[in-house]
Structure formats: C-alpha cells, structure tokens
C-alpha cells in the first residue's frame, strides 16, 4: 500500500518535518511493508520558508528583525531564480510576528506589532525580486499590519501609533498614514502575493479580532476594543489612498460596497491579525498559503499515485476548514477518490463538519486532560503511537 504523509506543523511542539517523521515511524511499526511518501506542508504560517526551501532550493538571506515585543528575532528571506533573471523572494511573517516569539504571560494583541514583518519585506525588496510571496499565519499580533507599514516608511516610523499595536489604532489620523499612497505606488512593479493560512475577513464575527485575538491573549472585552480600533484604522487607511486606489471587482456581488468594505471583507484579509488587509492595501493579491505550498510540492500528483493520504495538525477545529493544510489536502485528494485521514493533537469538530470537506476519518492523539499532558511531554512519541493504531485500521 502506498501512503502519502502530508501534515502541517503541530503548533509549537513539532515542525511539519518532525510530524511527518513521527507519523512514518508509527505507521511502519504496524504496516512495515507499506510504501510511505513524506510530504511535509505549510499553510503560510510557521515552517513556510523551510518547507519551500526544501522543495525549491534557493538562497536564504539571514536577518535580525524586531519581534512583536520589540526584541531581536532571527529571520530569513528565501530567494529563488538566477541573478539577473526572474527572481522570487519568500517571506514568512511568523518569523517576526509569530506567537512562539511571545511568552504566554506576555501575550497581549493590543500591544504586539508587525514591525519586523516590514523589515523582512525591506530585505526582500532589496534583492530586486520581481515577485514577493509573503506567508501569513501563526501570529501574536492583531494590528492589521500597521506596524509593517511603519517599517516600510508610512507615518512617523518606529515608535509611532502604527507601531504600538492594534489597541491604539482607534486614534489613527491622516498624518499617521502619510506616505501610504507613495509606498503603494513604489510597489507597483512588484508582483506581491499574500499566502494566507485562513480565508477569514478582517472584521466581523469570524474576523481577526473576534475569531483569533482571544487565542493571542485578549479577553472578550479587549477583542471588542480591537475590532473597533481595526475598523477605524481600515477606513482611514483606505481613505488615505484616495478614491481610485481600490477598484471594484465587476464579477463580485459586493461591487457596490465601499472601498474599505471591499478590502476588509476579502477572504484572507484577517489572516495573521489583519496582515492580509495591509498587504492587500499595498496591491497584494491574496491566495491560499496551503494551496500555494501544495502546488510547489506537486501534492495532487503524489496523491494520485497513492492509496491513502494522511495529514494532521495540532488542533483540528473550525479554523482548519477555512484554508488550512488539512482542508487543502482533502481538496487535492477528492478528484482521484483517494481517502484522506486526519491525525491531530486534538479534534474539536464533529463528523458532519469534516465529512462534508471530503475527509474519511479523523483521530485525536489526546482526548482527556491527562492525555493532553502526556502528548505535550512527548509529542513525537504520542503521535507515532496514534499513527500505529490508525495504520492497523487503514493499511491493507
């Protein structure tokens, strides 16, 4: 039996490569004769650059940038293509704004900044790349990319209201956004792709603040505060670009909506605490991060030659079905009828939801608090043990 092992990272415990290795080790204990194809994936969040580097090669340019709390953080831009020819630069926003960079006791999305993402973008632009792909996901921030804009020269730069976190964006004025139109114009010759981990809008019930700020440390009241602040900022930023900067999509049902509503409502605008919105503001085109990586590693072709595909992530929940790796793997497997099995740290949605996405089965590594503690103490071992049990059911 041929099995494709195609997981995402397991949130802060295992990289995608480590997860794939653990799944392989467990599977082979139960089914040693199966042929396994390891295909670690990423959705735009942590591991985006490493996964692409493993498949594409290229040059990694190292840098030290600002973390969400203004500390130093290591980062790298991946550059592919021959010097003098067409070049693409890949940026992973989580290297500068990731949740892993902020200790749990210091998490507060009202004050964390995406300034370091702007520093990585400056490095990418300095390579002369004609195409820049920015991976979004796994952020500790909720500033709608305002800090990134400050790093790229908008307003007063470092230390300005744009660089102070999402909580202060309710007081943004026209002066704070000076230079935004010029920045967008300067990027007109660069193809800017925004590879998002989720397809949610900036504002609303499933937007950046309501949907994701709580997991970054915000209370429900603080999430509402952030929603109001991002609403003010988004309208002010679009107004600063002028009436013709955001053109309506003639095929979209919302073509009569205001320019601000068209941008804030874009699927993916709310990714990484609203970084998707800021990059769209600069002319970026939002695409699925999982889909982009899946295309790079030829996932569909590899699945077509297999009998089964096994994917997974740390927590399989409602977010997973909004553009994350698990959903894209199932989507790529569906045309060929290859079953998709999910093995996740925890499963927090029901059979009806995941079954409607084309997933054949979903298994949790941990169900009880005791099992969660055990899995955190030995993430690779417990994942391998679960894969061994699943292989006994699925291998033939």
C-alpha positions as CSV (number, residue, x, y, z in Angstrom):
1,X,0.0,0.0,0.0
2,X,1.3,3.5,-0.9
3,X,0.6,6.3,1.6
4,X,1.3,10.0,1.4
5,X,2.2,11.5,4.8
6,X,1.4,15.2,4.4
7,X,1.0,17.0,7.8
8,X,1.3,20.7,8.8
9,X,3.3,21.6,11.9
10,X,1.8,20.7,15.3
11,X,1.5,24.2,16.9
12,X,4.7,24.8,18.9
13,X,5.6,21.2,19.5
14,X,6.6,19.6,16.2
15,X,7.6,21.1,12.8
16,X,5.9,19.6,9.8
17,X,9.0,17.5,9.0
18,X,9.1,16.2,12.6
19,X,5.4,15.4,12.5
20,X,5.8,13.6,9.2
21,X,8.7,11.6,10.6
22,X,6.7,10.6,13.7
23,X,3.7,9.6,11.6
24,X,6.0,7.5,9.4
25,X,7.7,5.8,12.4
26,X,4.4,4.8,14.0
27,X,2.8,3.7,10.7
28,X,5.7,1.4,9.8
29,X,5.5,-0.3,13.2
30,X,2.0,-1.6,12.2
31,X,2.5,-1.8,8.5
32,X,6.2,-2.3,7.7
33,X,5.6,-3.3,4.0
34,X,3.7,0.0,3.2
35,X,5.5,2.5,0.9
36,X,5.4,5.9,2.5
37,X,5.9,9.3,0.7
38,X,6.7,12.0,3.2
39,X,5.4,15.4,2.1
40,X,5.5,17.9,5.0
41,X,3.4,21.0,4.2
42,X,2.8,24.6,5.5
43,X,-0.1,27.0,5.3
44,X,1.7,30.3,5.2
45,X,2.5,30.2,9.0
46,X,5.5,28.7,10.8
47,X,7.6,26.5,8.6
48,X,6.5,28.2,5.3
49,X,10.1,29.2,4.3
50,X,11.7,26.0,5.4
51,X,9.2,23.8,3.5
52,X,9.6,25.8,0.3
53,X,13.4,25.8,0.7
54,X,13.4,22.0,1.0
55,X,11.5,21.8,-2.3
56,X,12.8,24.7,-4.3
57,X,16.3,25.2,-3.0
58,X,17.5,28.8,-3.4
59,X,19.4,31.2,-1.2
60,X,18.5,32.0,2.4
61,X,19.3,35.6,3.4
62,X,19.5,35.8,7.2
63,X,18.5,38.9,9.2
64,X,17.7,40.1,12.7
65,X,14.4,41.8,12.9
66,X,12.0,43.1,15.6
67,X,9.8,40.7,17.4
68,X,6.2,41.5,18.4
69,X,7.5,42.9,21.7
70,X,10.4,44.8,20.1
71,X,13.1,42.2,21.0
72,X,15.5,40.8,18.4
73,X,14.3,37.8,16.4
74,X,16.1,35.8,13.7
75,X,14.6,35.7,10.3
76,X,15.4,34.7,6.7
77,X,14.2,35.5,3.3
78,X,14.3,32.8,0.7
79,X,15.3,33.9,-2.8
80,X,14.9,31.7,-5.9
81,X,15.8,32.2,-9.5
82,X,19.0,33.2,-11.2
83,X,20.7,36.5,-10.6
84,X,19.8,38.9,-13.4
85,X,16.7,36.8,-14.3
86,X,13.3,36.4,-12.8
87,X,13.6,36.1,-9.1
88,X,11.1,35.3,-6.3
89,X,11.5,36.2,-2.7
90,X,9.6,34.3,0.0
91,X,8.9,35.9,3.4
92,X,7.5,34.1,6.5
93,X,5.7,36.6,8.7
94,X,5.7,34.3,11.7
95,X,9.5,34.7,11.9
96,X,8.8,38.3,13.0
97,X,5.3,38.2,14.4
98,X,4.8,34.6,15.5
99,X,3.0,33.5,18.7
100,X,6.1,31.5,19.6
101,X,8.1,34.7,20.0
102,X,5.9,35.9,22.9
103,X,5.9,34.1,26.2
104,X,2.3,33.1,27.3
105,X,2.4,35.5,30.3
106,X,3.2,38.5,28.0
107,X,0.7,37.8,25.2
108,X,-1.5,40.9,24.6
109,X,-2.5,41.6,21.0
110,X,-3.3,45.2,21.9
111,X,0.4,46.0,22.0
112,X,2.2,43.5,19.8
113,X,3.5,44.8,16.5
114,X,4.2,43.6,13.0
115,X,7.1,46.0,12.5
116,X,9.5,43.1,12.0
117,X,7.5,41.8,9.1
118,X,8.1,45.1,7.4
119,X,11.8,44.7,8.0
120,X,11.7,41.3,6.3
121,X,9.8,42.9,3.4
122,X,12.5,45.5,3.0
123,X,15.1,42.8,2.8
124,X,13.1,41.0,0.1
125,X,12.6,44.2,-1.9
126,X,16.4,44.8,-1.7
127,X,17.0,41.6,-3.6
128,X,15.5,43.0,-6.7
129,X,12.9,40.2,-6.8
130,X,10.1,40.7,-9.3
131,X,7.8,38.6,-7.2
132,X,7.5,38.5,-3.4
133,X,5.4,35.9,-1.7
134,X,4.5,36.6,2.0
135,X,3.3,33.7,4.1
136,X,0.8,34.6,6.8
137,X,-0.2,32.6,9.9
138,X,0.5,31.8,13.5
139,X,0.8,35.4,14.6
140,X,0.8,37.0,18.1
141,X,-0.4,40.3,16.6
142,X,-3.7,42.0,15.8
143,X,-2.6,45.3,14.3
144,X,-3.9,44.9,10.7
145,X,-0.3,45.2,9.5
146,X,0.1,48.8,10.8
147,X,3.5,48.0,12.3
148,X,4.6,46.6,9.0
149,X,3.5,49.8,7.2
150,X,5.5,51.8,9.8
151,X,8.7,49.8,9.0
152,X,8.1,50.5,5.3
153,X,8.1,54.2,5.9
154,X,4.5,55.1,6.5
155,X,3.8,57.9,9.0
156,X,6.4,58.6,11.7
157,X,8.0,55.1,11.6
158,X,9.2,53.2,14.7
159,X,7.5,54.3,17.9
160,X,4.6,55.9,16.1
161,X,0.9,54.9,16.7
162,X,1.2,52.5,13.9
163,X,4.0,50.7,15.7
164,X,2.2,50.5,19.0
165,X,-0.1,47.5,18.5
166,X,-3.8,47.2,17.5
167,X,-5.1,48.7,20.7
168,X,-4.0,52.2,19.6
169,X,-5.3,52.2,16.1
170,X,-8.6,53.8,17.0
171,X,-6.8,57.1,17.2
172,X,-5.1,57.0,13.8
173,X,-5.2,60.3,11.8
174,X,-4.4,61.2,8.2
175,X,-0.9,62.4,9.4
176,X,-0.2,59.0,10.8
177,X,-0.8,57.5,7.3
178,X,1.4,59.9,5.4
179,X,3.4,58.2,2.7
180,X,1.0,55.3,2.3
181,X,-0.1,56.1,-1.3
182,X,3.6,56.6,-2.3
183,X,4.5,53.3,-0.8
184,X,1.8,51.5,-2.8
185,X,2.9,53.3,-5.9
186,X,6.5,52.2,-5.4
187,X,5.5,48.6,-5.2
188,X,3.5,48.7,-8.5
189,X,6.3,46.9,-10.4
190,X,6.5,44.0,-8.0
191,X,4.1,41.1,-8.0
192,X,3.0,40.8,-4.4
193,X,1.3,37.5,-3.4
194,X,-0.2,37.1,0.1
195,X,-0.2,33.4,1.1
196,X,-2.7,33.2,4.0
197,X,-3.4,30.4,6.4
198,X,-7.1,31.2,6.7
199,X,-9.7,32.7,4.5
200,X,-11.4,35.0,7.0
201,X,-12.1,38.7,6.6
202,X,-10.6,41.5,8.7
203,X,-13.7,42.4,10.6
204,X,-16.8,40.7,11.9
205,X,-17.7,37.5,13.8
206,X,-15.0,35.4,12.2
207,X,-12.6,38.2,11.6
208,X,-9.1,38.9,13.0
209,X,-10.2,40.2,16.4
210,X,-13.4,38.2,17.2
211,X,-12.1,35.0,15.8
212,X,-8.4,35.0,16.8
213,X,-7.5,37.7,19.3
214,X,-8.6,35.5,22.3
215,X,-6.0,32.8,21.5
216,X,-3.4,35.5,21.4
217,X,-4.2,36.7,25.0
218,X,-7.1,39.0,24.6
219,X,-10.2,39.0,26.8
220,X,-13.6,39.2,25.1
221,X,-13.8,42.9,26.0
222,X,-10.3,43.5,24.6
223,X,-11.3,41.7,21.4
224,X,-14.2,44.1,21.0
225,X,-11.8,47.0,21.6
226,X,-9.5,45.7,18.9
227,X,-12.5,45.2,16.5
228,X,-13.4,48.9,16.9
229,X,-9.8,50.0,16.5
230,X,-9.2,48.0,13.4
231,X,-12.5,49.2,11.9
232,X,-11.3,52.8,12.3
233,X,-7.8,52.1,11.0
234,X,-9.0,50.3,7.9
235,X,-11.4,53.1,6.9
236,X,-8.7,55.7,7.5
237,X,-6.1,53.7,5.5
238,X,-8.3,53.2,2.5
239,X,-9.3,56.9,2.6
240,X,-5.6,57.8,2.6
241,X,-5.1,56.0,-0.7
242,X,-7.7,58.0,-2.5
243,X,-11.0,57.0,-4.1
244,X,-9.5,55.3,-7.2
245,X,-6.9,53.1,-5.4
246,X,-9.3,50.2,-4.6
247,X,-11.3,49.4,-7.7
248,X,-14.4,47.3,-7.6
249,X,-14.4,43.7,-8.8
250,X,-17.0,43.7,-11.5
251,X,-17.7,40.0,-11.0
252,X,-18.2,40.3,-7.3
253,X,-21.6,40.7,-5.7
254,X,-20.2,43.3,-3.4
255,X,-19.0,45.6,-6.2
256,X,-21.3,48.4,-4.9
257,X,-19.8,48.3,-1.4
258,X,-17.4,51.0,-0.2
259,X,-13.7,50.6,-1.0
260,X,-13.0,49.9,2.7
261,X,-15.6,47.2,2.9
262,X,-14.3,45.6,-0.2
263,X,-10.8,45.3,1.3
264,X,-11.8,44.4,4.8
265,X,-14.2,41.7,3.5
266,X,-11.7,40.0,1.3
267,X,-11.2,36.3,2.3
268,X,-7.8,36.3,3.9
269,X,-7.7,39.9,4.9
270,X,-8.0,38.9,8.6
271,X,-5.1,36.4,8.4
272,X,-2.2,37.0,10.8
273,X,-4.1,39.6,12.8
274,X,-5.0,41.6,9.7
275,X,-1.7,41.5,7.9
276,X,-3.6,40.3,4.9
277,X,-5.5,43.5,4.8
278,X,-2.4,45.7,4.9
279,X,-0.7,43.8,2.1
280,X,-3.9,43.9,0.0
281,X,-3.8,47.7,0.7
282,X,-0.4,47.8,-0.9
283,X,-1.7,46.0,-4.0
284,X,-1.1,42.4,-2.9
285,X,-3.2,39.5,-4.2
286,X,-4.4,37.1,-1.6
287,X,-4.0,33.4,-2.3
288,X,-4.2,30.2,-0.2
289,X,-0.9,29.5,1.5
290,X,-1.7,25.8,1.8
291,X,-2.7,25.7,-1.9
292,X,0.5,27.5,-2.9
293,X,2.7,25.1,-1.0
294,X,0.7,22.1,-2.2
295,X,1.3,23.2,-5.8
296,X,5.0,23.7,-5.2
297,X,5.5,20.2,-3.9
298,X,3.2,18.6,-6.5
299,X,0.9,17.3,-3.8
300,X,-2.0,16.3,-6.2
301,X,0.2,14.3,-8.4
302,X,1.7,12.5,-5.4
303,X,-1.7,11.7,-4.0
304,X,-2.9,10.4,-7.4
305,X,-0.2,7.7,-7.2
306,X,-1.2,6.7,-3.6
307,X,-3.9,4.6,-1.9
308,X,-4.3,6.8,1.1
309,X,-3.2,10.3,2.3
310,X,-2.6,11.0,6.0
311,X,-2.5,14.6,7.1
312,X,-2.6,16.4,10.5
313,X,-2.1,19.4,12.7
314,X,-2.0,20.4,16.3
315,X,-5.7,21.2,16.7
316,X,-8.3,20.1,14.1
317,X,-11.1,22.7,14.6
318,X,-13.3,25.2,12.7
319,X,-10.3,27.1,11.5
320,X,-8.9,24.0,9.8
321,X,-11.7,24.1,7.2
322,X,-11.0,27.7,6.3
323,X,-7.9,27.2,4.1
324,X,-5.5,25.4,6.4
325,X,-3.4,22.4,5.3
326,X,-5.9,19.7,6.3
327,X,-8.7,21.1,4.1
328,X,-6.4,21.6,1.1
329,X,-5.1,18.0,1.3
330,X,-8.6,16.7,1.3
331,X,-9.4,19.0,-1.6
332,X,-6.4,17.7,-3.7
333,X,-7.3,14.1,-2.9
334,X,-11.0,14.3,-3.8
335,X,-10.8,14.3,-7.6
336,X,-8.9,10.9,-7.6
337,X,-11.0,9.4,-4.8
338,X,-8.0,8.8,-2.5
339,X,-9.2,8.8,1.1
340,X,-7.9,11.5,3.5
341,X,-7.3,10.6,7.1
342,X,-6.5,13.3,9.7
343,X,-4.4,12.6,12.8
344,X,-4.4,15.7,15.0
345,X,-3.3,16.5,18.5
346,X,-7.0,17.3,19.3
347,X,-10.2,17.0,17.3
348,X,-12.7,19.7,18.1
349,X,-15.2,19.5,15.3
350,X,-17.7,16.7,14.5
351,X,-18.0,14.1,11.8
352,X,-20.6,16.2,9.9
353,X,-18.2,19.1,9.5
354,X,-15.1,17.2,8.5
355,X,-17.1,14.7,6.4
356,X,-18.5,17.5,4.3
357,X,-15.0,18.5,3.5
358,X,-14.2,15.1,2.0
359,X,-12.3,13.7,5.0
360,X,-12.8,10.0,5.6
361,X,-11.7,9.8,9.2
362,X,-10.3,12.0,12.0
363,X,-8.3,10.7,15.0
364,X,-7.1,12.6,18.1
365,X,-3.8,11.9,19.8
366,X,-5.3,13.3,23.0
367,X,-8.9,13.4,24.3
368,X,-8.6,13.8,28.1
369,X,-6.6,16.4,30.1
370,X,-4.2,13.6,31.1
371,X,-3.7,12.5,27.5
372,X,-3.0,16.2,26.5
373,X,-0.4,16.4,29.2
374,X,1.2,13.2,28.0
375,X,1.2,14.4,24.4
376,X,2.9,17.7,25.3
377,X,5.6,15.8,27.3
378,X,6.4,13.5,24.3
379,X,4.7,14.9,21.2
380,X,6.6,12.8,18.7
381,X,6.2,9.6,20.7
382,X,2.4,10.0,21.3
383,X,1.8,11.0,17.6
384,X,3.7,7.9,16.4
385,X,1.7,5.7,18.8
386,X,-1.6,7.1,17.4
387,X,-0.3,6.6,13.8
388,X,0.5,3.0,14.7
389,X,-3.1,2.4,15.8
390,X,-4.6,4.1,12.8
391,X,-2.4,2.1,10.4
392,X,-3.9,-1.1,11.8
393,X,-7.3,0.1,10.7
394,X,-6.4,1.6,7.3
395,X,-3.4,-0.5,5.9
396,X,-4.3,-3.5,3.8
